[in-house]
Amino acid sequence: MRDMTKWLAGLSLVLLLTAAPALAAGADSGVYQHCLDTSSGGDFDMKVCGQTEMARQDKILNGLYGRLRGRLSPTLKDDLTKAQRAWLAFRDAQCRYNYDHDGPGTLAGLSYQSCWIDLTDQRLKDLREMLRSVDTL
């Protein structure tokens, strides 16, 4: 039993170290990748990098959303608000699913962050595209 525990601990460490590039794949910030690259590779440091990136993306998301809303008609503004609320609910539910699927522990937390960062990164791209399309009208 003790050998199995050591083996699983070793496997977890290998998975964490090899997951760092994948965790950063969706983030549009070189800062996030740099944080992961220069971290110790430990779960605490990787989670700190993820939390920092999540805060950065959240700030950008709110700014883009606000700018877009400011350029829309009342009807489109209402539609965007409904869409954004639905998207937030989807993102949070999907990432919670990933967390629960991986079970409690280090990998689950990193999986949640990776999901959140990737989905938010895609939403940032979508909002930027919507903003460009409104600016060309």
N, C-alpha and C positions, 0 to 999 in steps of 0.2 A: 504494500500500500504506500509506503514511504517513497519507493522508487517511482511509482505512478504519479505521486504529487510533485516530485522533482521534475519529472518529464513534462507534466502539464504546465508547471511554472516556466520551464525553459521554452516550451512551445509558445506560451503567451508572450514572452519577451521577444521571441523571433517575430511573431505576428505584429506586435506593436512597432518594432523597428522597421519592418518592411511596409507597414501601413502608412507611414508618414507621407511619402509622396502621393499616395492615393487620397489621403485626407485633404491635401492641399490642391488637388487637381481642379476643383471647381472654383476656387477662390480667384478673383481677378486681381488680387493684391500680391505683389512680390514680397511684401512685408510678411505676410502669413507664411509663405514658403521659407523665407529666410529665418523666421522664428522657429519653424520646425527643424530646419537644417542645422541650426546652431543650438538647439535644445539638447539636453542630455539623452533624449530618446525615452526618458521615463514618462509614465502616464501623467504625472502631475504637470510636468513642463509642457507636454503636448496639449493637455487640457487648458492650461493657461493661454497657450497660443490660440487655441480654438475659441476661448472666451473673448479674447481680444479681437479676433477676426469677426466674431458674431456681433460684438458691439459696434465695430467699424461698419459692417454691412448694414446693421439696423439703422444707423445714423444716415447712411447713404440712401437706403430704402425710403425712409421717412421724407428725406429731402426731395428725392425724385417724385415720389407720390404727391407731395404738396405742390411742387412745380407743375406737374401734369394737371392736377385738379384745378389749379389757378388758371389754366388755359382752356378749360372745357365749358360748354354750355351747361345749364342746370341739369338737363336730362342726362347728358353724358357723365357729368359729375356724380350723379346718383348711381348710374350704372357702374362707374369705376369703383365707387365706395362699396357696392355690393360685391363686385368681383374681388376687390382687395380683401374684404372680410372673409369671403369664401376661400380665397387662396391661403390666407393666414391659417384658417381652420384646417385646410388640407395639409399644409406644411407641418403644422404642429402634430396633427394626427399621424401622418406618415412617419415622421421622425420618432414619435412615441412608439409606433409599431416596431420600428427598427430596434429601439431600445429594449422593448419588452421581448422581442424575438431573440435578441442576443443574451437576454437574462441580465440580472444585476452584475455589476463588476466593471472592470476597467474597459474592456472592449465594448460593452454596451454604451458607456458614456461617450467614448470616442466615436462610436457608430452614430449616436444621436447628433453629436456636433458635426460630423461629416455630412450627414443628411441635411441638417439645417443650413450649413454653409453652401452646399451644392444647390439646394432648391432656392435659397435666397439669391445666390449668384445668378441663376437662370432668371429669376423674377426681375433682378436689376437689369439684365439685358432686355427683357420684355418691356419694362417701363421706359428704358432709354429709347427703344424703338418706337413706342407709342408717342413719346415726347417728340421725337424727330418727325413722325408723321403729322402731328398736330402743328408743328412749326412750319411745315411745308404747305399748309392750307392757306 
